[in-house]
Amino acid sequence: MKKLRMILMLGTGVLALSAVSAVSVAQSAAPAAQAPAAAVAPSPGPGDAWPPAGGPNFAAPKKDGPRTIAPYFTPATAAPKAPDADGFLQRWLLLEPIVKPNRSNTVFTGTYVRSTFNTEYFPNQFTVLPHNGDKVTVAGKELAWHALDTANFDVKLYRFAYGLNKPTYGVIFWAVTVIDSPREMKNVRLAAGSNSASMWWLNGKEAAGLFDDRRMKMDDVVSPRLTLNKGKNILRGAVINGPGLSDFCVRLIDENGDPVKGITTSLE
Amino acid sequence: MKFKSQAATILALLLLCATGSALAQLAGEPYIHDPSTVTFSDGKYYTFGTGGGGLISDDGYTWHTGAVRTGGGVAPDVIKLGDRYYVSYAVGGGGMSGGHASNVKIMWTKTLDPKSPDFGYHDVGIVASSDGVEDCDAIDPAFLYAKGHLWLSYGTYFGNIRIVELDPKTGNRMPGNKAVDVAIDMEATDMMYRDGWYYLLGTHGTCCDGPNSSYNFRVGRSRSVLGPYIDNVGIPLLKGGGKLVAAGHGRVFGIGHFGLLDLGDGVQKFSMHYEADMDRSARSVLDIRPLLWKDGWPVGGDNFQAGTYEIESERSGFALELAVDFVRINTPRRGFGPPPGGPPPAQPQAGNPSQPAATRPAPPPAGGGFWGPPTGPVTPIPDQTLEQDSAVWPAGNIGVDLLDYMIRPHQKWTITPVPDAGGYPGSPYFKIQIAGTERTLAATADGEVIAQAAFTGAPEQLWRIDQLTDGTYRIMPKTVPGSTESVALTAVGASTPTLAKFDPKSDKARWNFRKP
């Protein structure tokens, strides 16, 4: 249903939904994506008993309060971080989103995505190893790099942007991590999933491209066989999304599809 | 005669091409988006869609507007428990105006027939919600009743799919129940329970963009209703997994909002909408298709497609045929030929002298065995023609039996939908005729099956063809003259077809349609 609403929102809906457009206070009071407001008690979620204690048996629309990237992210530490049990890389340098409006994700053809990512948004975008707090200027806006550990197998870019009061839809995210390998490893594959399209480069060479309108699923696109160098390997990615819950998940797998063991991620 | 027969066949094929796609889909005005599970109530089928209202059908094939659902909102679902039809729907959320705050509401009615005095919705209240910020968008609810418990799944691409438990006596949320996250990157979910497995189905892909929509059903399964749900290659649905169940094909694009329609006797179907039916101005339409099961996973089947087939008995492997004299195909008989250095063996007889000369085997040519290298030019041998085969058929009605499939005209059946004859969930009735003829399969008053000389449109000549969950088919006459009993074509013996009550545990009434 989600896209139907978007289409309606864009004024091109085809269904007779007059009833929908006037259905509830809840809907009309839905918060604008970036509007600041006072904090309120959280509504029931998983783990919360029903009905909510001391309240009505419905979740009032949550007014937008102070935002945070917790609990989705924590600041990265100096110590190396091993992937999670399934091999997903959880330490990343994330650049605040670059605004790139797209009303539909069906435009994300390979040609479009390559062309878009090959556009220079900031100096040395394919070679820089940024540091936490570094800033770049894109189209007159200053954007910062954040060194973060994700609490989940995936990197919830929507929550990253939302928590920082940045645009969440119609955006491009850049991500970098350093993979430390104890030895040279041949026949390794990079397995990625993203919402929506993305491209990934290992040590400056294109490893994988996820094009068209995609939802994130683990091991969605898997690279050809790669070689991890002994020592540091720089993995760089870019994710583009129009409307949708941007995120990605990346891991390295061996010939059997099992996660590569012994690697860690770091910021240097 | 031969030319007329071929011309008639070509004309029939052209007509089929011209009308086949439309006839293969539901009739009437099946325009809907986000349909609820098709539900039977007081002799009719119902489904409700986004925005209110819905569709009604007398037979599950021809659909019209007229169903009534109050409350507005989106993507309802329906389940019957006891004497109540519970209806769930969502108000708010879905990204409308950028918002994901939504409430899932429940109401019930004792009938779905808006003309019944028992019709009327009673509000139960809100059973789940999302606040617009959390990782959930509480829309697209769907029921599952299994093992005495009533469950409700809901959610969209904005965060997690969740499951909550409802009280089957009231439809309200069970006190103290906690929602559980079970999947991501899905929407329009539904659940099934079968053989100790819970199945969580949901839609992946893009919605609401006509023939550019990639909507498709995916599924994971779990031994526990609350998960973890895993797909066929071991990927959790909480990590984006999901095995394909069904997707667009042919002239229809994007499948959404699965709903199980269990017709009993091993016949399961599913209701859904296509985002775009290219034969109907790319509008969103309802459809009903067979649900198959393979290795413990649901697989979307296809409604029976018109064509010419061998009808093979699953019981014996024999083919349904006219019970007529076997006519040999006239090819040169070479016998066993002389072995190297040995005397020539005796040649087989050249066939029955009473057989028509045109079909009598040719005398054996001199020299060479049938296994050895040819001594002359190699040429294709034409199929036996209808004229050759039918020369020995009696006029009038002919009995039918089951025998080895010998690729003969009296074993090839052309199966064609019958316009304006009604149907059953998902399909129209068909006529079953020997290819190129008017010889028509029919039920008789004594519960047997014969081939009548011509098609009259009588209900005993109309056949319902349902694909069963194992991929075989059940073939049922619309009626048996003088009887109200529902029966199916059944191999009562290896070589003998009859009509009998369908036994879902037996292969006797299971059939395969093979390209002839």
Chai-1 contact restraints between the chains, C-beta under 6 A:
chainA,res_idxA,chainB,res_idxB,connection_type,confidence,min_distance_angstrom,max_distance_angstrom,comment,restraint_id
A,M1,B,V74,contact,1.0,0.0,6.0,A-B,restraint_1
A,M1,B,A75,contact,1.0,0.0,6.0,A-B,restraint_2
A,M1,B,G94,contact,1.0,0.0,6.0,A-B,restraint_3
A,M1,B,I139,contact,1.0,0.0,6.0,A-B,restraint_4
A,M1,B,D140,contact,1.0,0.0,6.0,A-B,restraint_5
A,K2,B,G94,contact,1.0,0.0,6.0,A-B,restraint_6
A,K2,B,G95,contact,1.0,0.0,6.0,A-B,restraint_7
A,K2,B,T156,contact,1.0,0.0,6.0,A-B,restraint_8
A,K2,B,Y157,contact,1.0,0.0,6.0,A-B,restraint_9
A,K3,B,T206,contact,1.0,0.0,6.0,A-B,restraint_10
A,K3,B,C207,contact,1.0,0.0,6.0,A-B,restraint_11
A,K3,B,C208,contact,1.0,0.0,6.0,A-B,restraint_12
A,L4,B,C207,contact,1.0,0.0,6.0,A-B,restraint_13
A,L4,B,C208,contact,1.0,0.0,6.0,A-B,restraint_14
A,R5,B,G94,contact,1.0,0.0,6.0,A-B,restraint_15
A,R5,B,G95,contact,1.0,0.0,6.0,A-B,restraint_16
A,R5,B,M96,contact,1.0,0.0,6.0,A-B,restraint_17
A,M6,B,G95,contact,1.0,0.0,6.0,A-B,restraint_18
A,I7,B,C208,contact,1.0,0.0,6.0,A-B,restraint_19
A,L15,B,H33,contact,1.0,0.0,6.0,A-B,restraint_20
A,L15,B,G51,contact,1.0,0.0,6.0,A-B,restraint_21
A,A16,B,G51,contact,1.0,0.0,6.0,A-B,restraint_22
A,L17,B,G51,contact,1.0,0.0,6.0,A-B,restraint_23
A,A19,B,G51,contact,1.0,0.0,6.0,A-B,restraint_24
A,A19,B,G52,contact,1.0,0.0,6.0,A-B,restraint_25
A,A19,B,G72,contact,1.0,0.0,6.0,A-B,restraint_26
A,V20,B,G51,contact,1.0,0.0,6.0,A-B,restraint_27
A,V20,B,G72,contact,1.0,0.0,6.0,A-B,restraint_28
A,V23,B,G72,contact,1.0,0.0,6.0,A-B,restraint_29
A,V23,B,G73,contact,1.0,0.0,6.0,A-B,restraint_30
A,V23,B,V91,contact,1.0,0.0,6.0,A-B,restraint_31
A,S24,B,V91,contact,1.0,0.0,6.0,A-B,restraint_32
A,S24,B,G92,contact,1.0,0.0,6.0,A-B,restraint_33
A,A26,B,G92,contact,1.0,0.0,6.0,A-B,restraint_34
A,A26,B,A101,contact,1.0,0.0,6.0,A-B,restraint_35
A,A26,B,N103,contact,1.0,0.0,6.0,A-B,restraint_36
A,Q27,B,G92,contact,1.0,0.0,6.0,A-B,restraint_37
A,A30,B,S97,contact,1.0,0.0,6.0,A-B,restraint_38
A,A30,B,G99,contact,1.0,0.0,6.0,A-B,restraint_39
A,A30,B,A101,contact,1.0,0.0,6.0,A-B,restraint_40
A,A30,B,G132,contact,1.0,0.0,6.0,A-B,restraint_41
A,P31,B,G132,contact,1.0,0.0,6.0,A-B,restraint_42
A,A33,B,G98,contact,1.0,0.0,6.0,A-B,restraint_43
A,S43,B,D131,contact,1.0,0.0,6.0,A-B,restraint_44
A,G45,B,E134,contact,1.0,0.0,6.0,A-B,restraint_45
A,P46,B,A179,contact,1.0,0.0,6.0,A-B,restraint_46
A,P46,B,V180,contact,1.0,0.0,6.0,A-B,restraint_47
A,P46,B,D181,contact,1.0,0.0,6.0,A-B,restraint_48
A,G47,B,K178,contact,1.0,0.0,6.0,A-B,restraint_49
A,A49,B,G176,contact,1.0,0.0,6.0,A-B,restraint_50
A,A49,B,K178,contact,1.0,0.0,6.0,A-B,restraint_51
A,W50,B,R173,contact,1.0,0.0,6.0,A-B,restraint_52
A,W50,B,N177,contact,1.0,0.0,6.0,A-B,restraint_53
A,N57,B,I126,contact,1.0,0.0,6.0,A-B,restraint_54
A,F58,B,N103,contact,1.0,0.0,6.0,A-B,restraint_55
A,F58,B,I126,contact,1.0,0.0,6.0,A-B,restraint_56
A,F58,B,S129,contact,1.0,0.0,6.0,A-B,restraint_57
A,A59,B,S129,contact,1.0,0.0,6.0,A-B,restraint_58
A,A59,B,D131,contact,1.0,0.0,6.0,A-B,restraint_59
A,P61,B,A101,contact,1.0,0.0,6.0,A-B,restraint_60
A,P61,B,D131,contact,1.0,0.0,6.0,A-B,restraint_61
A,P61,B,G132,contact,1.0,0.0,6.0,A-B,restraint_62
A,K62,B,D131,contact,1.0,0.0,6.0,A-B,restraint_63
A,K62,B,G132,contact,1.0,0.0,6.0,A-B,restraint_64
A,K62,B,V133,contact,1.0,0.0,6.0,A-B,restraint_65
A,T106,B,N212,contact,1.0,0.0,6.0,A-B,restraint_66
A,G193,B,G240,contact,1.0,0.0,6.0,A-B,restraint_67
A,D213,B,T206,contact,1.0,0.0,6.0,A-B,restraint_68
A,R215,B,D185,contact,1.0,0.0,6.0,A-B,restraint_69
A,R215,B,H204,contact,1.0,0.0,6.0,A-B,restraint_70
A,M216,B,D185,contact,1.0,0.0,6.0,A-B,restraint_71
A,M216,B,G240,contact,1.0,0.0,6.0,A-B,restraint_72
A,K217,B,G240,contact,1.0,0.0,6.0,A-B,restraint_73
A,M218,B,I235,contact,1.0,0.0,6.0,A-B,restraint_74
A,M218,B,K239,contact,1.0,0.0,6.0,A-B,restraint_75
A,M218,B,G240,contact,1.0,0.0,6.0,A-B,restraint_76
A,L245,B,F158,contact,1.0,0.0,6.0,A-B,restraint_77
